[in-house]
Amino acid sequence: MPARRGATLIPETVVARIVIRAAREALIRHTGRPPARLGLGPAHSTVSVHEGSARLKVSLDLPYPVDIARTCGEIRQYITDRVSHLTGLRIDDLTVSVQRLVSSESLRRGRAE
């Protein structure tokens, strides 16, 4: 097909990895520390790519206390910008969900035990 000649097709699995990386970067920007050092688990993502656009879902842990709505909005914007920039895809939808909230107090207690 001539219209698709020269087009780079990025597999959904690669886009999903980029989403996870961007989520990690966004958390580092928000907290100033790597998520693992805060006791946060790795992010998980699912991606659907169709004709140059993508629908993304990412679930992640957040440190507690946190303004969930503001933080998720900032993370959503960062992931959208980063994935679009790196892949050239138009991001039609991005859903950010919180798997769990991790309190710094519970981390301290967990280390002491």
N, C-alpha and C positions, 0 to 999 in steps of 0.2 A: 504494500500500500504506500504510494508516494508521500502522502501526508504524514506518515509515521516515520519515514526515512530520516535517520539521524537523531531520532528522539532517544533519550536515555530513559529506560524503564528501571525504576528502583523497586526491588521486591519489598513487599509489605513487612517481611521480617527485618529488613534493614531499617525501614522507617520506624518500626517499633523500637529498635535499639537506639535510634537517634532520639526518640521521644523519652526513653528512660534516661539517657544521658542528659538531655535538656532538663528533665525534672530534677535530677541530681544537682546540676549547675544552679538551677533556680533556688533549691533549698540551701545550697552553700551561700548564694547571694543574700538570702533572707536571714540565715542564722550566723553566717561567718565561719561555720565549721562543717566538715563533711558529715552527712547524715549518719553514717555508722558510728561516729564518735558521740553522737547524741542518742544512740540506742535505737535509731530509726531503721526499719527494715528497707529492703530495696523496693523501688517502684515497680509496678507491673503495667504493661500497656497492651492494647489491642488496636489494630489499625486496619482500615479498609481504604484501598486506593482504587480510584476509577477515573480514567480519562483526565489525568492531570490535577485531580483534587483528592483530598484525603479527609476521612472522618477518624478522629482519634479519641481514645479513652485511656486515661491513666489513673491508677489508684496508688496512693502513697500514704506514708505515715507523716504526722506533723508533731513537732514538739508542743508540749502543753505548759503553760497557758499560751494561747494564740488567738488572734482575730481570724477565725476560719474563713469567713467570706472574703476579707481583704487579701489574706495570704493566698487563697486559691485563685483569686482574680489575678494577682501578680504572677503566680506560677503559670496560669493559663496564658497570659499575655507573653511571657518569656518563651514558653514552649512553642506557641504559635509562631512567633517571630523567628525563633531559632530553626525550627523544622522547615519552615517556608524558605528561609535563607539557604539552608544546607541542601535541600532537595529540589527546590524550584516548584514544589507543589502548592496549590491553593488549599488552605485549611478551611473546609466548610463547617466543621464542628469539632469542638474539643470539650470533652467531659472530664472534669477532675473530681475524683472522689477520694475521701479520706478513709483509709483502712482502719487506722487507730490513732489515738492521741497518746503520746508518750511523755509522761511528766518527768522532769529532771529530778524530782524528789524520789520517785520510784527507782530511778537509775542509781541514785546514791544509796538507797536502802539495799538494792540488789548487789552492789559492790561490797557493802559491809557484811553481808551474810556469808 
